[in-house]
Amino acid sequence: MNEKKSLILMVEDEEQVLNTNCRMLRRRGYDVHTAQTAAEAYHQLEEQLPDLLILDIMLPDGNGLDTVSYTHLRAHETLANL
């Protein structure tokens, strides 16, 4: 039986940090999607809500905390549609 991999969205604008962390998480069996800006993160969140969101607070186009608020709203919208 195939187990569904947990989805992690990692939002980090420093490419070396992003690559290192993604490589480590993928080796441990996680499905990792990435974004380097708040705009990319919002797009990814529209497509699919992750099981875990790891994000940088200081992004080039916004504050990571705003992304958390957006994710919270999206989660409630998704649950309301079940």
C-alpha positions in Angstrom: 0.0 0.0 0.0 1.4 3.4 -1.0 1.4 6.0 1.8 0.7 9.6 0.8 3.8 11.8 1.3 3.2 14.8 3.5 3.4 18.0 1.5 5.7 20.8 2.7 5.7 24.3 1.2 9.1 26.0 1.9 9.2 29.7 1.3 12.8 31.1 1.3 14.4 33.7 -0.8 18.0 32.6 -0.1 18.7 29.9 -2.7 21.4 28.1 -0.8 19.2 27.8 2.3 16.3 26.7 0.2 18.2 24.0 -1.7 19.9 22.6 1.5 16.7 22.3 3.4 14.7 20.9 0.5 17.4 18.3 -0.2 17.3 17.2 3.5 13.5 17.0 3.6 13.2 15.1 0.4 15.7 12.5 1.6 13.5 11.9 4.5 10.5 11.2 2.2 8.6 14.5 2.1 7.1 16.1 -1.0 8.5 19.6 -1.0 7.3 22.5 -3.0 9.2 25.8 -3.0 8.6 29.5 -3.4 11.1 32.3 -3.2 8.7 35.2 -2.9 5.4 35.9 -1.2 3.7 36.1 -4.6 5.0 32.6 -5.5 3.8 31.3 -2.1 0.3 32.7 -2.6 0.1 31.0 -6.0 1.2 27.7 -4.5 -1.3 28.0 -1.7 -4.1 28.6 -4.3 -3.1 25.4 -6.0 -2.9 23.2 -2.9 -2.7 23.7 0.9 0.4 22.0 2.3 0.5 19.9 5.4 3.3 22.1 6.7 4.4 25.6 5.8 8.0 26.6 6.4 8.6 30.2 5.6 11.1 33.0 5.8 9.7 36.1 7.6 11.7 38.7 5.5 10.8 38.1 1.8 11.7 40.4 -1.1 8.1 41.3 -1.8 6.4 41.0 1.5 6.3 39.8 5.1 6.1 36.1 5.8 3.6 36.7 8.6 1.1 38.0 6.0 1.5 34.7 4.2 0.6 32.9 7.4 -2.6 34.9 7.7 -3.5 34.2 4.1 -2.9 30.4 4.6 -5.1 30.5 7.7 -7.9 32.1 5.6 -7.4 29.6 2.8 -7.6 26.6 5.2 -10.9 27.9 6.5 -12.3 28.4 3.0 -11.2 24.9 2.0 -12.8 23.3 5.1 -16.0 25.2 4.6 -16.3 23.7 1.1 -16.1 20.1 2.4 
